[in-house]
Amino acid sequence: MADVEGVAMRALITVDGGGDELAGVSLYRWLRDDPQVARDASVSFEPSSSGSTMGGFEVIQAIVANSLGLGSLVVSFLAWRDSRPRPVLPVIRLQVGEVAVTVEGLGPDEVRRVVDALTAAGEDAEETDAADAREIAG
């Protein structure tokens, strides 16, 4: 498991497997077993609060220390997605803070788009947390 001291971002990943009830479990195992992800992130299941489940779980939580870790995570789940049987590719939604991005493509431009959007969200969340802490300390 990765060392996640100084955590910068908490990413939540949801999967619509297009009828594959175990797509989320499959993605979780893929991420958990990916050495690059294990080096840069801590991956776990988050219990469902909406009542729907994917094999007993709905959301995969990844704690990443920086944008490099987020990039590793995105590359890994794009590789998982590309390995899935066609014609239905799972729809993956990644959320950091209040910003959510739906993963549509498979290439390097998609990785850059997702990481850029979510890194900005993580930085905004850190600034808000720091401002809130200053206000409370007041």
N, C-alpha and C positions, 0 to 999 in steps of 0.2 A: 504494500500500500504506500502511496505517496506521502511525503511529509508535507502537511498542509498548514504549517504555522505561518502566520501572516497572510491568511486567506484574503483574497481580493474579490472573488466572485463565487456565488452560488448559482449554478445553472440547473434548471429543471427541464427535463426532456420528456415529451409525451409522444406516443407512437400510435398512429392509426394504421393498422396492418391490413386494411382493406379486406376484412373478413378473417384474417389470421389472428386468432385470439392469443396466440403465444408470441407474437412479433415483439412485444415489449420485453418479454423474458429472454428471447433470443438476442435482442440488442443489448440488454444488460449483461448477459454472459460474454458477448463479443467485446464490450467495453472493458469488463472486468479482466478478461484474459489478454487484452492488448498491452504488451509491455510498455509501449510509449505512453498510453493513457495512465497506466499504473504508476509511472514515474512522475507524471505531471498532475494527477488528479486523484481524488478519492470518490469512488462511485458506489451508490447505494440505492435501494428502493425507498420511495416515499409512499406511505399509505394513501390510498384513494380517499378523497373527501366527497366525491361527487356521486358515489354509489355505483358507477360503472367500474369494471376492473379489466385488467389485461393479465389473465392468468393469476389473479389474486393481487396484482399491483397495477397501479396506473401511471405513476410518475417515477422516472429515474432521476436521482439527484446527483450532480457532480460538483464537487468543490474543487475549484481551480485557483492557483495562486496568481496567475497572470495571463496575458493574452496568448503566450506561447502554449500554455496548458489548454486554453480554450481552443486554439488551433488544432492541437493534437486530438482533442475530443471530436471536433468537427470532421477532421480527416478520417478518423476511425469510424464514426457512424456513417459517413458517406461511403466508405469501403464496405461496411455491413449492408447498407442499402443497395449498393451496386451488386452485391452477391445474391440478393433475393431473386426468386423466380419472377419472370415477367408474365403477363403484361401488367400486372398491378404492382407498382412500387409503393411501399409504405410511405405515408406522409409523416414527417418528423417535425415537431414544433419544439424550438429551444427558447427558453425564457431566462433572462437575467434581469432581476429587479422588475420594473414595470414594462420592459421591452420584450416582445416576443417576435421571433422570426420563424417563418415556415420555410423549411429546406425544400427547394424545388429542383435544383440542378445537381450535378455530380462532379463538376470540374474544379480547378483551382480558383476560378473566378467566384464560384459559389462559396468556397471556403473563405475567401477574402471578404465577400459581402457579409456573410454571417458573423465572422470574427469582428469586423469593423463595427457593425451595428451593436453587437453585444458588449464589446469592450467599452464603447462610449457609454452604454447603459450602466456597466459596472463602475466606471469612473464617476458618473453622475450620482450613483447610489452611495459611493464612498464620500463624496463631497457633502451630500445631504446628511449622512450619518455623522460626519465630523461637525457640521453646523448644528445639528440637533444636540450633540454632546456639549458643544460650547454653550449653547443656550441653556441647557439643563444645569451645567456647572456655574453659569452665570454671573 
